[in-house]
Amino acid sequence: MNRNFLRLVVCFSLMTVFTALGNAAKHVTSPDGRISLTVGLKSGKPYYTVNYNQTPIIAPSHLGFQLDKGTLGENMRITDEHTDSKDETWQQPWGEDETIRNHYNELTVDLQEKTGAKMRMSVIFRVFNDGIGFRYVIHTNNNEKYCILEELTEMTLAHDAKAWSIPTNRTEYFEGIYTSDLLSKKDTVCTPLTIEYDKDIYLALHEAALEDYASINLTPRNNSDGSVRLLTALTPWQNGVKVYCEGTKKTPWRTIIIGTRAGDLITSRLMLNLNEPSKIENTSWIEPGRYIGIWWSIHKKQNTWEMGPTHGATTQNVKRYIDFAARHGFSGVLAEGWNPGWGKGEQISYLKAYPDFDIEEVCRYALSKGVRFIGHTETWGNTRLLEEQMDEAFAWYNRLGIRAVKTGYVGHYFDGKELAKSQYGIRHYRKVIECAAKHQIMIDNHEPAMPTGIQRTLPNLMTQEGVRGQEYNAWDVRGGNPPAHTVTLPFTRCLAGPTDFTPAIFNFSEVVKGTHPHSTLAKQLGEFVVIYSPLQMAADAIENYEGQPGLTFIESCPTTWSQTLVPNGEIGKYVTVARKERLRVGDGTSGMRDGDRWFVGSITNEEARQIDLSLDFLDKGMTYHAVIYEDGPDADYEKNPYPMTIRQEEVTSESILHLSLARSGGAAIRIEGLKSIYK
């Protein structure tokens, strides 16, 4: 036999073997080995699977795109693979935890079409102990322009399961009530999508690091084998295009948090870990805090946004709020309706105030009292106007001593045509946050896209709405938010990040018959801890706080924490959240250190319940003083929401607090160290 022919046969055989090996399934596990992820090809289509403790979670699910120039995700081959791992800690300038561990194993799979244009993409998988994240990188030559018409990512659950969500197509600004049903019975839904997958397995599906891309939605489809396939439905531009791209494109991360308890979803920091580190080097000007404002009185029809006989944002009225803030330890005062654009036919301006509001005098007066005025820029969806004025406006606000601005986007479309969740809207929000950072302005973003952890990269993005908040308890003709609403949010919307729900209403009087907070007074205090926001508003009018014992809890409650725990909770039923304040160096005279205080919120749905709260999270060997604000014996959210008792106990890490929560009731607890055994 010809020797060259033999060499050719051997080479061909080796190439076949190496090709087969190169396209064999790839595997990566979490650092603790409990989560395993497999990536492979089936008939030229890339797929992935996920197991948790050897239980199938994600059945084979395809990956890819429909581009304007063809399908990227068919007839593929694996050209290379890379592995990596990281175990580091990083500190947040503010947040629910001060120090975060970023610990994962990574697998990158490079793919290329076998024929045709031979387009290339990589998929990067990171597997943490509490879930997974993966993103695409679409590779192009030079700065080639192209469009994503569909993202073909699937998340196929191995079996049907109970899920909590809000629908995409019938929910504006994400202001919906989360409902539960089998996943297979749901229409297209927004994320986070929370799933009780199995006994002791909970999932939350969302995205991280959304930048210059479209927001994700998920559409369930039933498979004949009992699995449920979730198809990616990106929010489109008006013309149907999902994403415009130029050159190499990185997508947001697709995330799946996995926990054995529902509370594990709340304490996961996977989404933050998948965002880039802070781009703001000096964050000393970024200051979390409590604030009040001329807001609830407007929603209750006592004041108006526009100028007139009951205008809320007058110089005199705002000074009155500033005086209250200074007396009670609030760092800021918000006034909506300070600038033209609220009255019929008025042109919006962010560069001048209504004639009855002297903004320069108000800001001067606030600073003299140790308080800052909080600005407000309602756009009515006219994003171009804000972009035209924001650089000059933010610079002006900075000179006045304003450090926080609440943005607003009431209106069905941006600039009359594009959805806020589309790439168009995502680009706008980013411009505003970056411009604000340039002028040392913090942002409280209302009518936002769903948060995805961008606050790690731009920590001046403090908090966002994107939730059916407290204002519905003022004017909603259907009666306001149901009792289960705020015991569902921590496991759903709040998983996406800080939530400007605006808690702490003390007066339940009605403007619309039957519409008021469907809670007890003690539950309003509990929500101040449970629903996290670094800029936390005590939302009621100041008249309703005067002389109220419950105000003492709010006055003492921080808004940034060193540690957050969830001792107990069931989605839609009840939840308890414990938070430890950040350590501050004391003067040493008392033998104690600031930062040894814990704050606890416990709230329930329409069912009364007894909670036995173990305090095993406290430091051993220390004695603490606990002040418990809880429902009084006769409290009931429908019949008598106001009764509240305040009791005090000495406690240790071995103590168990017995809490009696009324129907739609709650408790708020402040725990302070008394003495320590440091030597």
Secondary structure by P-SEA (a helix, b strand, c coil): ccaaaaaaaaaaaaaaaaaaaaacbbbbbcccccbbbbbbbcccccbbbbbccccccccccccccccccccccccccccccccccccbbbbbcccccccccccbbbbbbbbbbccccbbbbbbbbbbccccbbbbbbbbbccbbbbbbccccccccccbbbbbccccccccccccbbbbbccccccccccccbbbcccccbbbbbbccccccbbbbbbbbbbccccbbbbbbbccccccccccccccccccccbbbbbccccccccccccccccccccccccccccccccccccccccccccccccccccccccaaaaaaaaaaaaaccccbbbbccccccccccbbbbccccccccaaaaaaaaaaaacbbbbbbbbcccaaaaaaacaaaaaaaaaaacccbbbbbbcccccccccccccaaaaaaaaaaaaaaaaabbbbbcccccccccccccccccccccccccccccccccccccccaaaaaaaacccccccccccccccccccccccccccccaaaaaaaacccccccccccccccccccccaaaaaaaccccccccccccccccccbbbbbbccccccccccccccccbbbbbbbbccbbbbbbcccccccccbbbbbbbbcccccccccccccbbbbbbbbbcccbbbbbbbccccbbbbbbbbcccccc
